[in-house]
Amino acid sequence: MREALRGLTTRGRSFLAAGTAALLCAVVLGEKDLMRVAVLLVALPLLAALHVGRARYRLACTRSLDPYRVQAGASARVLLRLQNVSRLPTGTLLLEDRLPYALGSRPRLVLERLGAQQASSVAYTVRAELRGRYDVGPLTLRMTDPFGLCELTRSFPSTDKLTVIPQVSALQLVRLAGEYSGTGDSRARSVAVHGEDDAATREYRRGDDLRRVHWRSTARVGELMVRREEQPWESRATVLLDTRSAAHRGEGPTASFEWAVSASASIAVHLRQAGYRLRMVTDSGADLDATEATGDGLLLDHLAEVKTSQRGDVSSLVDQVRRRADGGLIIAVLGLLTPGEARLLAALRTSGTTCVALFMDTNTWLNLPAATREAAEREHATAALALLQSGWRVLRVKHGDQLPSLWPQAAKGQQGFAVRAAMAETVGMGGGR
């Protein structure tokens, strides 16, 4: 009750003050009619406080997000459902859901009177331009009586998470196999080995199906031998994301790093839909697998929160990939590289691997002086040439380029001697100045 009295509005306090003054005057003057008016003026705000104070502890609230994972720039719908679980009706309810700045201003909604055991729902939409994970809530509820004499505020502790993932672009289906791809399919493939079942026969183990016993080998060896399972072929791909802060330029949603994250998400979703078993690696130590159980969600949730790293370097990225190197397809989304760093990455290109680099000239995200830009372009061309000479397919990316228009170039094999010659000529001319 004390809290309800503290919630009296200016109108309610005015009624209470006027009633008190009228009551004193009625006592002094002996006016019974004035006393009746005074009692009414004092009773109204007290009854309003009692009414609102009892109703505020009998409300239940639930919140749902549809969807709970959205792309940057898309909208999500937030549905609030309030139920009056008491026997007393409420007054008008003023709702305010707390939102982070990235999701826009706080919505303020009005919910009319709720009767006993009655429920009602209100909805609003949010839109985020920046990827991340955001708390929606808690909900603040202001309740008033029909006369506006008392107003109380209640906050529900529950919050919900809205995940804003990078923008995912639809990509054209292209042939990504190199000269070492498996037969019968156009994609780079590697063998998926199940346990140790990678030969013709092995010793019998307890629990093996007796129908797998290979009697000829058993007779020859003198021990019970069983047939090994055949090795299924499956498409495998590894997506590398360069998170080094020194390799990227710009800030906010137009920064080069945001382009790289969006490109990584688009490529990952595209390859998953094409049937690849996907792995994502970053130089900051992340190593994620997209399985049938997790689907794209695990990768996209990670990309929603990934940030640039001050400690990352190319050598740690190469070591991370080599820990589970099993051939297949490697697609790297790279920022600026020195020629030495490019040679480190070039070592990932082996006989069983097809490597594609989206090599970003992140200096084009800045307005550099002509001389500085020319020097940066020469260094970028030298690093790209080092990747090309090792057998990588290099897609050079500049500010303003769109991934869907660049993606078909990933299928262009070795890209020809003309490209390498042109790159070498550019580097040579730059070095002779």
Stockholm file with secondary structure:
# STOCKHOLM 1.0

chainA/1-433         MREALRGLTTRGRSFLAAGTAALLCAVVLGEKDLMRVAVLLVALPLLAALHVGRARYRLACTRSLDPYRVQAGASARVLLRLQNVSRLPTGTLLLEDRLPYALGSRPRLVLERLGAQQASSVAYTVRAELRGRYDVGPLTLRMTDPFGLCELTRSFPSTDKLTVIPQVSALQLVRLAGEYSGTGDSRARSVAVHGEDDAATREYRRGDDLRRVHWRSTARVGELMVRREEQPWESRATVLLDTRSAAHRGEGPTASFEWAVSASASIAVHLRQAGYRLRMVTDSGADLDATEATGDGLLLDHLAEVKTSQRGDVSSLVDQVRRRADGGLIIAVLGLLTPGEARLLAALRTSGTTCVALFMDTNTWLNLPAATREAAEREHATAALALLQSGWRVLRVKHGDQLPSLWPQAAKGQQGFAVRAAMAETVGMGGGR
#=GR chainA/1-433 SS CHHHHHTBCHHHHHHHHHHHHHHHHHHHHTCHHHHHHHHHHHHHHHHHHHHHHHHGGGEEEEEEEESSEEETTCEEEEEEEEEECSSSCCCCEEEEECCCGGGCSCCEEEECCCCTTCEEEEEEEEECSSCEEEEECCEEEEEECTTSCBEEEEECCCCEEEEEECCCCCCCCCCCCCTTCCTTSSSCEEECCCTTCCSSEEECCTTCCGGGBCHHHHHHHSSCEEECCCCCEEEEEEEEECCBGGGCCCCGGGSHHHHHHHHHHHHHHHHHHTTCEEEEEETTSCEEEECTTTTTHHHHHHHHHCCCBSSCCHHHHHHHHHTTCCCEEEEEEECCCCHHHHHHHHTTCCTTEEEEEEEECGGGGSCCCHHHHHHHHHHHHHHHHHHHHTTCEEEEECTTCCHHHHGGGGGCTTCHHHHHHHHHHHHHHHHHC
#=GC SS_cons         CHHHHHTBCHHHHHHHHHHHHHHHHHHHHTCHHHHHHHHHHHHHHHHHHHHHHHHGGGEEEEEEEESSEEETTCEEEEEEEEEECSSSCCCCEEEEECCCGGGCSCCEEEECCCCTTCEEEEEEEEECSSCEEEEECCEEEEEECTTSCBEEEEECCCCEEEEEECCCCCCCCCCCCCTTCCTTSSSCEEECCCTTCCSSEEECCTTCCGGGBCHHHHHHHSSCEEECCCCCEEEEEEEEECCBGGGCCCCGGGSHHHHHHHHHHHHHHHHHHTTCEEEEEETTSCEEEECTTTTTHHHHHHHHHCCCBSSCCHHHHHHHHHTTCCCEEEEEEECCCCHHHHHHHHTTCCTTEEEEEEEECGGGGSCCCHHHHHHHHHHHHHHHHHHHHTTCEEEEECTTCCHHHHGGGGGCTTCHHHHHHHHHHHHHHHHHC
//
